[in-house]
Amino acid sequence: MLDHMTFRVSNIARTKTFYSETLAPLGYSLNVEGSYDGVNMLGFAHPDANEQDGKKVDVWFVDGASPYGGAPATTSCHLCWRAENRAQVDAFHKAALAAGGKDYGAPGLRPHYHPNYYGAFVIDPEGNNIEAACHLPE
C-alpha cells in the first residue's frame, strides 16, 4: 500500500492552480503549502477518517530539481486517482481540461482492463498522464 507520492514541478504556482481545480471533484484539497528547507512544496489531501485531522496528504509537489540530480521536473509518469463513482471521473476530466490539461482519453469504459473499468486521461502541464478511475458498475 502506498502512503504518499512526490513529484517535482517546474512551476509551483501553475501546479497549485491546475491540481486544486483538477483534484477537487475527487474530494482533494490543498492542505499544505509552504517553504521547507528553502524548497516550495504543496500537499494535497483527501478526507480520511483514520487520520488525526481527518485528512490524508498523499500527493506532494516540490518546486524545482532535486539537489541530488536528475530532471528538473517529473515528466512522462502515469498517476491515477481512484474515484468513488463515474460522475467523479467525468468531473475530474472536465475540471482538468478547464484548468489547462490536454485530453488523453475521454471518460468511458475501458473493458480491456476489466468490464467495469471507467476512466479518463489527461496530460498535465508537466507532461504526465493523469487519470481518474472507478472500478464499480454504474
N, C-alpha and C positions, 0 to 999 in steps of 0.2 A: 504494500500500500504506500502510495506517495504522500508525503506531508506537505511539501511545497516545491515550487519551481521558480527559478530566477532567469530573467532574460536581460541582456544588455541592449540598450537602445541608443540611437544617435540623436534623438530629440525628445527629451523627457516631457516637455510641455505638450508636444503633439501626441505623445503616448498617453499622457493623462487625459486629454480630451477624447481621443479615439476609444480607449478602453473604458473610460467612465460611461460613455454612451453605449458602447457595444455590449458590455457585460451587465448593464442594468436589467435587461429583460430576464436574465438568469438569476437575479437576486443579489448580484455582486455590487459592492460599493467601495469607493476609495476609503481605506481605513487608516493607512499610514502614509504620511508624506513628510519628507524632511531630508536633511543632510546629515549623514553619519560618517565620521572619519573623512569629511570633505567630499563625500560622494552623494549626489542626489538620488533618492530612492522613492518608489511608490509601492504600496502594498494593497492589493485588492482582496476583500474578504467577502465571504458568503455567510448567511446565518447558519449557526451550528450550536445546537443545544448542549453539546458535550464540552464546549469551551467556556472558560470562566466568564468572559464578557459577552457570550452568546454569538460571537463571530469567529471565523477562522480565516486568517490571512494565508492564502495558499498560492497566490500569484504575485511575484515581485518583479519590478522593472528597475534596472540600475542604469544611470546615465553614463554612457561612455565605455571605453575599453577597459578591460581588466589590467591592473598593474602587473600581472603575471604574463601578459602577452595574449596573442590571439586577435581575432577580428574585433573591430570597434563596436559591432552590434551583432546580436544573434539574428541570423537570417536563414531562410530556407528550412525552418523547422515546421513540424506539424504539431499543433496543440488543439486538443478537443475538450470542450466542457460538456458535462452531462446535463441535459435538460430534463425537467420533470414531465414535460408534455410536448406535443408537436407545436402547439401555439408558441411556446418559448423559443423553439428552433426558428420559427418564422419571424418572430420579433427580433431575435439575435441577428439574423441575416439582414433584415430591413434596417436595423439600427447601425450595423457595421457599414453598410453601403452608404447610409446617410452621413456617417462620420468620416467618409473618405476611403473606405476599403474597396477592393475590386472583387467583383463576383467571380467565384471559382467553382460554383455549383449551387444552383438554386435549391431551396428546401424541397425535399422529396424523399420517397422511399429509395433505399439502396438495397434491394433484395439479394444482391450478390454478396453482401456481408451477412445478413440474415433476414428472414421475412419481415420483421418489424423495425428494421433499422431505418430511422428517419433522420436525415442530417442536412446541414447546409454548410457550405465552404466559402471562405472569404480570404483574400490576400491582404494582410495588414500593411501598414506603412513601411515596415522594415523588410517586407517580402516573405513573411511567414504565412503558412497555410493554416488558418484558424478555423475551427469548426464547433458547432453545437450539434449534439446528437441525442435522440430519445430512442430508447430500446423497447418501449411499451407499445402494445397495439392501440391504435386510435388515441 
